[in-house]
Amino acid sequence: MKVRTVGNSTTITIPKDFKVAKGTEFEAEQLSDGSILFKIKHRNPFEGTWFNDDLSQIDVTSQAEELDSEWN
């Protein structure tokens, strides 16, 4: 692999064989020996707009069949 300049950025390509999805975010760390470690940035499950989804509940007891009581 070779570092190159694209616009105002310095980039390094990832081989297609690694099967990294487009848009995957990484965190980078430079180690004491000068090597660079790239780790996939895990998404925070509390981020996003999931809370806008319809989270209403349904009353499942309204669908229950009425049974005879054993006490009658």
C-alpha positions as CSV (number, residue, x, y, z in Angstrom):
1,M,0.0,0.0,0.0
2,K,1.1,3.5,-0.6
3,V,0.1,6.8,0.9
4,R,-1.1,9.4,-1.6
5,T,-2.7,12.8,-1.6
6,V,-6.3,13.4,-2.6
7,G,-7.3,17.0,-2.5
8,N,-6.3,18.3,1.0
9,S,-6.2,14.8,2.5
10,T,-3.5,12.1,2.8
11,T,-5.1,8.7,2.1
12,I,-4.2,5.0,2.2
13,T,-6.3,2.5,0.3
14,I,-7.8,-0.7,1.8
15,P,-7.6,-3.8,-0.4
16,K,-11.0,-5.0,-1.8
17,D,-10.3,-8.4,-0.4
18,F,-10.8,-7.0,3.1
19,K,-14.5,-6.5,2.2
20,V,-14.8,-3.2,4.2
21,A,-18.2,-1.6,3.5
22,K,-18.2,1.9,2.0
23,G,-18.8,4.5,4.7
24,T,-17.3,2.4,7.5
25,E,-15.7,4.7,10.1
26,F,-12.4,4.0,11.7
27,E,-10.5,5.3,14.7
28,A,-6.7,5.5,14.3
29,E,-4.0,5.2,16.9
30,Q,-0.3,5.7,16.4
31,L,1.7,3.2,18.5
32,S,5.0,3.9,20.2
33,D,6.9,2.1,17.4
34,G,5.4,4.4,14.8
35,S,2.9,1.9,13.4
36,I,-0.7,3.0,12.9
37,L,-3.6,0.8,14.1
38,F,-7.0,1.3,12.5
39,K,-10.0,0.1,14.4
40,I,-13.6,0.1,13.2
41,K,-15.5,2.8,15.1
42,H,-18.5,1.1,16.8
43,R,-21.7,3.0,16.6
44,N,-23.2,4.3,19.8
45,P,-26.6,2.5,20.1
46,F,-28.1,5.7,21.6
47,E,-27.3,7.8,18.6
48,G,-29.6,8.1,15.6
49,T,-33.3,8.6,15.2
50,W,-34.5,5.3,16.5
51,F,-36.5,7.1,19.1
52,N,-38.7,8.6,16.4
53,D,-40.0,5.2,15.4
54,D,-43.5,4.2,16.4
55,L,-43.0,2.6,19.8
56,S,-46.6,2.4,20.7
57,Q,-47.8,-0.7,22.5
58,I,-50.9,-2.8,21.7
59,D,-53.2,-4.3,24.3
60,V,-52.8,-8.0,23.7
61,T,-55.5,-8.8,26.3
62,S,-58.1,-7.3,23.9
63,Q,-57.4,-10.2,21.5
64,A,-57.8,-12.9,24.2
65,E,-60.6,-15.4,24.0
66,E,-62.9,-15.3,26.9
67,L,-62.8,-18.7,28.8
68,D,-65.2,-20.3,31.2
69,S,-64.2,-19.9,34.8
70,E,-63.3,-23.0,36.8
71,W,-65.0,-21.4,39.8
72,N,-68.6,-21.4,38.3
